[in-house]
Amino acid sequence: MTDVTRLTLAQARDALASKEFSAVELTQAHLDAMAKARGLNAYVLETPEQALAMASASDARIANGTAGPLEGLPLGVKDLYATKGVHTQACSHILDGFKPDYESTVTSHLWRDGAVMLGKLNMDEFAMGSSNETSYYGPVASPWLPPHRDAAWARGALAGDKKGLLVPGGSSGGSASAVAAHLCLAATASDTGGSIRQPAAFTGTVGIKPTYGRCSRWGMVAFASSLDQAGPIARTVRDCAIMLRSMAGHDPRDATCVDAPVPDYEAAIGASIKGKKIGIPREYRIDGMPAEIEKLWADGVAFLKAAGAEIVDISLPHTRTALPAYYIVAPAEASSNLARYDGVRYGLRVPGKDISSMYENTRRAGFGAEVRRRIMIGAYVLSAGYYDAYYVRAQKIRTLIKQDFEKAYAQGVDAILTPATPSAAFGIGEKGSADPVEMYLNDVFTVTVNMAGLPGIAVPAGLSADGLPLGLQLIGRPFDEETLFSVASVIEDAAGRMALPQPWW
């Protein structure tokens, strides 16, 4: 039988429907692949018994003709999503042992449609990071081999501290690594400043951050509530469209979730983009941009021109202020959201001589260095003497960023094309240890989308000089993910589907 783990989500869906294999066989193949790939550290918890039980139930529904849109398809779930009775810790020590008695809205939608849960995926702690190195459970390795290294060297590094192996990006690094390594057909992810799009670009996969409010945040562990949004990572644009249709939908438990019909996103795949206006923002040509990123961007322009799109130069003048404003707004919200973790009701508790020292001891032991850094930044910018000087000004800049996009779309622009990342993937341990700002610069092309609440998709479009994946980003109008899918599918077809790594692990 064909290696079913190498199928796309759409191919597996169609094969299950035609009964070429069973959901149990498909699930077992993925569980076997996961067992061989534990060195990548993509999963923090595998749920084989639950997965096989869900797959068996799917086979019964397929047999009696009541199959759902995702029936029998094995998925990975980022550890940010509450899964009833199953480890949910946002990869933080402070949530040790937490197993919620409720299910997040997004995952409940997936199970409603027949999907199978393979396990919980690694991530940067509380989604704070760009490399999946801040997880309490250790870094995730990308399945892509580092330049000039062979499989034997990589296996040795995998068995050690993983230094020199490539990061998969973050914070959804476990999701991206698992999808690229064929350890699930697709995965849930989340995006606060680029945490779906950047890891997708680093691993040769596709990731979409939908419009803020398109997916419910209920049951997602909060980082920055006005920026967080759920979305999928998958191997093709079509697979992302299939996933998002199930994940999205109104939820009265989330006041920010829009009450609007969810389109059939898959129908947008392959639609003509002739006459569509694609904006190219001049401010995204940053100083020191590598020549290969410039070339990738030019190639993307050529792909869209060849498909009949009209390329227009646009200005987003407040782009340069987006990153510093983001790193005020996001930590401010994080410091507020993470105040609830105190060792009293659930998770880790480190005793102290009184209640105050217990709080201090628990938070000191429970939070990693990056989370502590962002809590402190957030508390500082919200403090009495600095609130107006920092937080209020950052929110004003956020409004100006949003207005920049509104002006571009008012001129008839249908989507905006930019690079997804300023470079290809870098090595584990290479950035951020001495200067965290170096790590934060990975988000330079992605944070504007979250600040403005817009949809954005990353699609693989080429390889670096070292043979590593590079991605392009498309930014769309609010709640117009359909246009993003149609334009992204043009790039995917023109660039050719990314050939993902063969197992070396």
C-alpha positions as CSV (number, residue, x, y, z in Angstrom):
1,M,0.0,0.0,0.0
2,T,1.1,3.6,-0.7
3,D,2.6,5.4,2.3
4,V,-0.6,7.1,3.3
5,T,1.2,9.7,5.5
6,R,2.6,11.2,2.3
7,L,-0.9,12.1,1.0
8,T,-2.4,15.5,1.3
9,L,-5.4,16.1,3.5
10,A,-7.6,16.4,0.4
11,Q,-6.2,13.2,-1.1
12,A,-6.7,11.2,2.1
13,R,-10.2,12.5,2.4
14,D,-11.1,11.3,-1.1
15,A,-9.3,8.0,-0.5
16,L,-11.2,7.4,2.7
17,A,-14.5,8.2,0.9
18,S,-13.7,5.6,-1.8
19,K,-12.6,3.1,0.9
20,E,-9.1,2.6,-0.4
21,F,-8.1,2.2,3.2
22,S,-9.8,2.7,6.6
23,A,-9.5,5.5,9.0
24,V,-7.9,3.1,11.5
25,E,-5.2,2.2,9.0
26,L,-4.6,5.8,8.2
27,T,-4.4,6.7,11.8
28,Q,-2.1,3.8,12.7
29,A,0.3,4.8,9.9
30,H,0.6,8.3,11.4
31,L,1.0,6.9,14.9
32,D,3.9,4.7,13.6
33,A,5.5,7.7,11.9
34,M,5.2,9.7,15.1
35,A,6.9,7.0,17.1
36,K,9.9,7.0,14.7
37,A,10.1,10.8,14.8
38,R,10.1,11.5,18.5
39,G,13.5,13.0,18.3
40,L,12.0,16.0,16.5
41,N,10.1,16.7,19.7
42,A,7.1,17.9,17.6
43,Y,4.6,16.3,20.0
44,V,4.5,16.8,23.7
45,L,1.8,14.2,24.2
46,E,0.6,11.4,21.9
47,T,-2.9,10.1,22.3
48,P,-2.9,6.7,20.4
49,E,-5.8,5.0,22.2
50,Q,-8.0,8.0,21.8
51,A,-7.0,8.4,18.1
52,L,-7.7,4.8,17.3
53,A,-11.1,5.0,19.0
54,M,-12.0,8.1,17.1
55,A,-10.8,6.5,13.8
56,S,-12.9,3.4,14.5
57,A,-16.0,5.6,15.0
58,S,-15.1,7.4,11.8
59,D,-15.0,4.1,9.9
60,A,-18.5,3.3,11.2
61,R,-19.9,6.7,10.0
62,I,-18.2,6.2,6.6
63,A,-19.8,2.8,6.3
64,N,-23.3,4.1,7.1
65,G,-23.1,7.2,5.0
66,T,-23.0,9.8,7.7
67,A,-19.4,10.9,7.3
68,G,-18.4,14.5,8.1
69,P,-16.2,16.8,6.0
70,L,-13.1,15.7,7.9
71,E,-14.1,12.2,8.6
72,G,-11.2,10.0,9.7
73,L,-8.5,12.5,9.0
74,P,-5.7,12.5,11.7
75,L,-4.7,15.9,12.9
76,G,-2.3,17.4,15.5
77,V,-3.5,20.0,18.0
78,K,-1.3,22.8,19.3
79,D,-0.9,22.7,23.0
80,L,-2.6,26.1,23.2
81,Y,-6.1,24.5,22.6
82,A,-8.1,23.1,25.5
83,T,-8.8,19.4,24.9
84,K,-11.2,17.8,27.4
85,G,-9.4,15.5,29.8
86,V,-6.1,15.8,27.9
87,H,-2.9,17.6,28.7
88,T,-3.3,21.3,27.9
89,Q,-0.4,23.4,29.3
90,A,0.6,25.9,26.5
91,C,4.0,24.2,27.0
92,S,4.5,26.0,30.3
93,H,5.7,24.5,33.6
94,I,3.2,26.7,35.5
95,L,0.3,24.7,34.0
96,D,1.8,21.3,35.1
97,G,-0.8,18.6,35.1
98,F,-3.7,20.7,33.8
99,K,-6.3,18.7,32.0
100,P,-9.4,20.8,31.3
101,D,-12.9,19.5,31.7
102,Y,-14.0,21.4,28.6
103,E,-13.1,21.5,24.9
104,S,-12.1,24.6,22.9
105,T,-14.6,25.7,20.2
106,V,-12.1,25.2,17.4
107,T,-11.2,21.6,18.3
108,S,-14.9,20.8,19.0
109,H,-15.7,21.9,15.4
110,L,-13.0,19.6,14.1
111,W,-14.3,16.6,16.1
112,R,-17.8,17.5,15.1
113,D,-16.7,17.1,11.4
114,G,-15.1,13.7,12.1
115,A,-11.4,14.5,12.5
116,V,-9.1,12.3,14.6
117,M,-6.8,13.7,17.3
118,L,-3.2,12.3,17.2
119,G,-1.9,14.3,20.1
120,K,-0.8,17.7,21.4
121,L,1.9,19.6,19.6
122,N,4.9,21.5,21.0
123,M,5.0,25.3,20.9
124,D,6.8,28.3,22.4
125,E,5.7,28.8,26.0
126,F,2.4,30.7,26.0
127,A,3.0,31.2,22.3
128,M,5.8,33.7,23.1
129,G,8.6,33.0,20.6
130,S,9.7,32.8,17.0
131,S,11.7,29.5,17.0
132,N,10.0,27.0,19.4
133,E,13.0,27.2,21.7
134,T,11.1,28.6,24.7
135,S,9.0,25.5,25.4
136,Y,9.2,23.9,28.8
137,Y,9.5,20.6,26.9
138,G,12.5,21.7,24.9
139,P,13.1,22.9,21.3
140,V,11.4,21.4,18.3
141,A,13.7,20.5,15.4
142,S,12.7,21.1,11.8
143,P,12.7,18.0,9.5
144,W,14.8,20.0,7.0
145,L,18.5,19.2,7.1
146,P,20.8,22.1,7.9
147,P,23.0,23.3,5.0
148,H,26.1,21.2,4.4
149,R,25.1,18.6,7.0
150,D,24.2,15.0,6.3
151,A,21.7,12.7,7.9
152,A,24.2,10.9,10.1
153,W,25.3,14.2,11.7
154,A,21.7,15.3,12.1
155,R,20.7,12.1,13.8
156,G,23.6,12.7,16.3
157,A,22.5,16.2,17.0
158,L,18.9,15.0,17.4
159,A,20.0,12.6,20.1
160,G,21.9,15.4,21.9
161,D,21.0,19.0,22.5
162,K,19.8,19.7,18.9
163,K,22.2,22.6,18.5
164,G,22.8,23.3,14.8
165,L,19.6,21.7,13.7
166,L,17.1,24.1,12.1
167,V,14.3,25.7,14.0
168,P,10.8,25.2,12.6
169,G,9.8,28.8,13.5
170,G,7.4,29.7,16.3
171,S,5.3,29.8,18.2
172,S,3.6,27.0,16.2
173,G,6.8,25.1,15.6
174,G,5.4,21.8,16.6
175,S,2.5,22.2,14.2
176,A,4.8,23.2,11.3
177,S,7.4,20.5,12.0
178,A,4.7,17.7,12.3
179,V,3.0,18.7,9.1
180,A,6.3,19.0,7.2
181,A,7.5,15.6,8.6
182,H,4.2,13.9,7.7
183,L,3.4,13.2,11.3
184,C,-0.2,14.5,10.8
185,L,-2.2,15.5,7.8
186,A,-2.7,19.0,9.1
187,A,-2.6,20.8,12.4
188,T,-4.2,23.6,14.4
189,A,-2.0,26.6,15.1
190,S,-2.4,30.1,16.4
191,D,-1.0,33.5,15.3
192,T,-0.5,36.6,17.5
193,G,2.3,38.3,15.5
194,G,3.1,35.7,12.8
195,S,3.1,32.4,14.7
196,I,1.3,30.6,11.8
197,R,2.9,32.3,8.8
198,Q,6.5,32.4,9.9
199,P,6.8,28.6,10.8
200,A,4.9,27.7,7.6
201,A,7.4,29.7,5.6
202,F,10.4,28.1,7.5
203,T,9.2,24.5,6.8
204,G,7.8,24.7,3.3
205,T,4.2,24.3,4.4
206,V,1.1,26.6,4.1
207,G,-0.4,28.5,7.0
208,I,-3.3,31.0,7.1
209,K,-4.0,33.5,9.9
210,P,-7.7,34.3,9.3
211,T,-9.3,37.7,10.0
212,Y,-9.6,38.4,13.7
213,G,-13.0,37.1,14.8
214,R,-13.3,34.5,12.0
215,C,-12.5,31.7,14.5
216,S,-13.5,31.5,18.1
217,R,-10.8,32.1,20.8
218,W,-12.9,30.3,23.4
219,G,-10.8,27.5,25.0
220,M,-7.5,28.9,23.6
221,V,-4.9,29.8,26.2
222,A,-4.6,33.5,25.9
223,F,-1.5,35.4,25.1
224,A,-2.6,38.8,23.8
225,S,-6.4,38.7,23.4
226,S,-6.8,41.5,20.8
227,L,-4.2,39.9,18.6
228,D,-4.6,36.1,19.0
229,Q,-6.3,34.2,16.2
230,A,-6.7,30.5,15.4
231,G,-5.7,29.0,12.1
232,P,-4.4,25.9,10.4
233,I,-1.0,24.7,9.0
234,A,-1.2,22.2,6.2
235,R,0.8,21.0,3.2
236,T,-1.2,22.7,0.5
237,V,-3.4,25.7,0.0
238,R,-6.4,23.4,-0.6
239,D,-5.8,21.6,2.7
240,C,-5.7,24.9,4.6
241,A,-9.0,25.9,2.9
242,I,-10.6,22.6,4.0
243,M,-9.3,23.0,7.6
244,L,-10.4,26.6,8.0
245,R,-13.9,25.9,6.9
246,S,-14.3,23.5,9.8
247,M,-12.4,25.6,12.3
248,A,-14.3,28.8,11.7
249,G,-17.8,29.8,12.7
250,H,-19.7,31.9,15.1
251,D,-19.5,31.2,18.9
252,P,-21.6,33.2,21.3
253,R,-19.1,32.4,24.1
254,D,-16.6,34.6,22.3
255,A,-17.8,38.2,22.0
256,T,-15.1,39.0,19.4
257,C,-16.2,36.1,17.1
258,V,-18.1,37.3,14.1
259,D,-21.7,36.1,13.4
260,A,-21.4,35.5,9.7
261,P,-21.6,32.4,7.4
262,V,-18.4,30.5,6.7
263,P,-17.8,30.3,3.0
264,D,-16.8,27.1,1.1
265,Y,-13.1,28.2,0.9
266,E,-12.2,25.1,-1.1
267,A,-14.3,26.4,-4.0
268,A,-11.9,29.4,-4.3
269,I,-9.0,27.2,-5.2
270,G,-8.1,27.5,-8.8
271,A,-10.4,30.5,-9.4
272,S,-9.2,33.0,-11.9
273,I,-7.4,36.1,-10.6
274,K,-7.4,37.9,-13.9
275,G,-8.0,41.6,-13.2
276,K,-7.3,41.3,-9.5
277,K,-5.2,44.2,-8.1
278,I,-2.2,43.0,-6.1
279,G,-0.5,45.7,-4.0
280,I,3.3,45.8,-3.5
281,P,4.1,47.9,-0.4
282,R,7.3,49.9,-0.9
283,E,7.9,50.1,2.9
284,Y,8.5,46.3,3.0
285,R,11.8,46.7,1.2
286,I,13.7,46.9,4.4
287,D,17.4,47.8,4.7
288,G,19.7,44.8,4.5
289,M,17.0,42.5,2.9
290,P,18.8,39.5,1.4
291,A,19.0,39.3,-2.4
292,E,17.3,35.9,-2.4
293,I,14.3,37.4,-0.6
294,E,14.1,40.2,-3.1
295,K,14.2,37.7,-5.9
296,L,11.5,35.5,-4.3
297,W,9.3,38.6,-4.1
298,A,10.0,39.5,-7.7
299,D,9.2,35.9,-8.7
300,G,5.9,36.1,-6.9
301,V,5.0,39.3,-8.8
302,A,5.9,37.5,-12.1
303,F,3.7,34.5,-11.1
304,L,0.7,36.8,-10.5
305,K,1.2,38.9,-13.6
306,A,1.3,35.8,-15.7
307,A,-2.0,34.8,-14.2
308,G,-3.6,38.1,-15.3
309,A,-3.3,40.1,-12.0
310,E,-2.6,43.8,-12.1
311,I,0.4,44.8,-9.9
312,V,0.2,48.2,-8.2
313,D,2.7,50.0,-6.1
314,I,1.2,51.0,-2.7
315,S,2.4,52.7,0.5
316,L,1.9,51.5,4.0
317,P,3.8,54.4,5.7
318,H,3.5,53.2,9.3
319,T,5.0,49.8,8.6
320,R,8.3,50.8,10.2
321,T,6.5,51.5,13.5
322,A,4.6,48.2,13.6
323,L,7.2,46.0,15.3
324,P,8.0,48.4,18.2
325,A,4.3,49.1,18.7
326,Y,3.5,45.4,18.7
327,Y,6.1,44.7,21.4
328,I,4.3,47.1,23.6
329,V,0.7,46.1,23.0
330,A,1.3,42.3,23.1
331,P,3.4,42.2,26.3
332,A,0.9,44.6,28.0
333,E,-2.0,42.2,27.2
334,A,0.2,39.2,28.2
335,S,1.0,40.7,31.6
336,S,-2.7,41.0,32.3
337,N,-3.7,37.6,30.9
338,L,-1.0,35.8,32.7
339,A,-1.7,37.4,36.1
340,R,-4.3,34.5,36.6
341,Y,-1.5,31.9,37.0
342,D,-0.8,32.1,40.8
343,G,-0.6,28.5,42.0
344,V,-3.9,28.7,43.8
345,R,-6.5,26.9,41.6
346,Y,-4.6,24.7,39.2
347,G,-1.2,23.9,37.8
348,L,2.1,24.3,39.6
349,R,2.3,25.4,43.2
350,V,5.6,26.2,45.0
351,P,5.0,26.8,48.7
352,G,6.1,29.9,50.5
353,K,6.0,31.3,54.0
354,D,2.8,33.2,53.2
355,I,0.4,33.7,50.2
356,S,2.6,36.5,48.6
357,S,5.8,34.4,48.7
358,M,3.8,31.4,47.3
359,Y,2.7,33.6,44.4
360,E,6.3,34.8,43.8
361,N,7.8,31.3,44.1
362,T,5.3,29.7,41.8
363,R,5.6,32.4,39.1
364,R,9.4,32.4,39.3
365,A,9.6,28.7,38.9
366,G,6.7,28.3,36.5
367,F,7.4,30.9,33.8
368,G,10.4,30.6,31.5
369,A,12.8,33.5,30.8
370,E,11.0,34.8,27.7
371,V,7.6,34.8,29.4
372,R,9.0,36.6,32.4
373,R,10.6,39.2,30.1
374,R,7.3,39.9,28.4
375,I,5.3,40.1,31.6
376,M,7.8,42.6,33.0
377,I,7.7,44.7,29.8
378,G,3.9,44.7,29.9
379,A,3.8,45.6,33.5
380,Y,6.2,48.5,32.9
381,V,4.3,50.0,29.9
382,L,1.0,49.8,31.8
383,S,2.4,51.3,35.0
384,A,1.2,54.7,36.2
385,G,4.2,56.8,34.9
386,Y,4.5,55.2,31.5
387,Y,1.0,54.2,30.4
388,D,0.5,57.4,28.2
389,A,4.1,57.5,27.0
390,Y,4.1,53.9,25.8
391,Y,0.8,51.9,25.7
392,V,-1.5,54.8,24.6
393,R,1.0,55.8,21.9
394,A,1.3,52.2,20.7
395,Q,-2.5,51.9,20.4
396,K,-2.6,55.1,18.4
397,I,0.1,53.7,16.0
398,R,-2.0,50.6,15.7
399,T,-5.0,52.7,14.5
400,L,-2.7,54.3,11.9
401,I,-1.5,50.9,10.7
402,K,-5.1,49.8,10.2
403,Q,-5.9,53.0,8.4
404,D,-2.9,52.4,6.0
405,F,-4.5,49.1,4.9
406,E,-7.9,50.6,4.6
407,K,-6.6,53.3,2.3
408,A,-4.9,50.7,0.1
409,Y,-8.1,48.6,-0.1
410,A,-10.2,51.7,-0.8
411,Q,-8.0,52.2,-3.9
412,G,-9.3,48.9,-5.2
413,V,-6.4,46.6,-4.1
414,D,-7.7,43.0,-3.6
415,A,-4.6,41.6,-1.8
416,I,-1.1,42.6,-0.9
417,L,2.0,40.6,-1.6
418,T,5.1,40.6,0.7
419,P,7.8,38.3,1.8
420,A,6.8,36.1,4.8
421,T,10.1,36.2,6.6
422,P,13.4,38.2,6.3
423,S,15.4,34.9,5.9
424,A,15.3,31.2,5.7
425,A,15.2,29.1,8.9
426,F,18.2,29.5,11.2
427,G,19.8,27.1,13.6
428,I,18.7,26.1,17.1
429,G,20.7,28.2,19.6
430,E,21.7,30.7,16.9
431,K,19.5,33.7,17.8
432,G,18.0,35.5,20.7
433,S,20.0,34.2,23.6
434,A,22.1,37.4,24.1
435,D,19.8,39.8,22.3
436,P,16.1,39.0,22.2
437,V,15.5,41.9,19.7
438,E,17.3,39.8,17.1
439,M,14.6,37.1,17.5
440,Y,11.8,39.7,17.5
441,L,12.9,40.9,14.1
442,N,11.7,37.6,12.6
443,D,8.2,39.1,12.9
444,V,9.0,42.3,10.9
445,F,6.7,41.3,7.9
446,T,3.9,39.6,9.8
447,V,3.0,41.8,12.9
448,T,1.1,44.4,10.8
449,V,-1.5,41.9,9.9
450,N,-2.3,41.1,13.5
451,M,-2.2,44.8,14.5
452,A,-4.8,45.5,11.8
453,G,-6.9,42.3,12.4
454,L,-6.5,41.2,8.7
455,P,-6.2,37.8,7.2
456,G,-2.8,36.6,5.9
457,I,-1.5,33.5,4.3
458,A,2.1,32.2,3.9
459,V,2.7,29.9,0.9
460,P,6.0,28.3,-0.1
461,A,7.4,29.9,-3.3
462,G,11.1,28.9,-3.6
463,L,14.3,27.7,-2.0
464,S,17.2,29.7,-0.6
465,A,20.7,29.3,-1.9
466,D,21.2,26.7,0.8
467,G,18.1,24.7,-0.4
468,L,15.8,25.8,2.4
469,P,12.2,26.8,2.0
470,L,11.2,30.5,1.5
471,G,7.6,31.7,1.7
472,L,5.6,34.6,0.4
473,Q,2.8,36.3,2.3
474,L,-0.5,37.5,1.0
475,I,-2.6,40.0,3.1
476,G,-6.3,40.3,2.4
477,R,-9.3,42.4,3.1
478,P,-11.2,41.7,6.3
479,F,-13.2,38.4,6.0
480,D,-12.0,37.9,2.4
481,E,-10.0,34.7,2.9
482,E,-11.5,33.4,-0.3
483,T,-9.4,35.8,-2.4
484,L,-6.3,34.8,-0.4
485,F,-6.9,31.2,-1.2
486,S,-7.4,31.8,-4.9
487,V,-4.3,34.0,-5.2
488,A,-2.2,31.7,-3.0
489,S,-3.2,28.7,-5.2
490,V,-1.8,30.6,-8.2
491,I,1.6,31.0,-6.5
492,E,1.5,27.4,-5.4
493,D,0.9,26.2,-8.9
494,A,3.5,28.5,-10.5
495,A,6.2,27.7,-7.9
496,G,5.4,24.0,-7.8
497,R,4.4,22.2,-4.6
498,M,7.2,22.1,-2.1
499,A,9.0,18.7,-2.0
500,L,9.1,18.1,1.7
501,P,12.0,16.2,3.3
502,Q,12.3,12.4,3.3
503,P,12.7,10.9,6.8
504,W,16.3,11.0,8.1
505,W,15.4,10.9,11.7
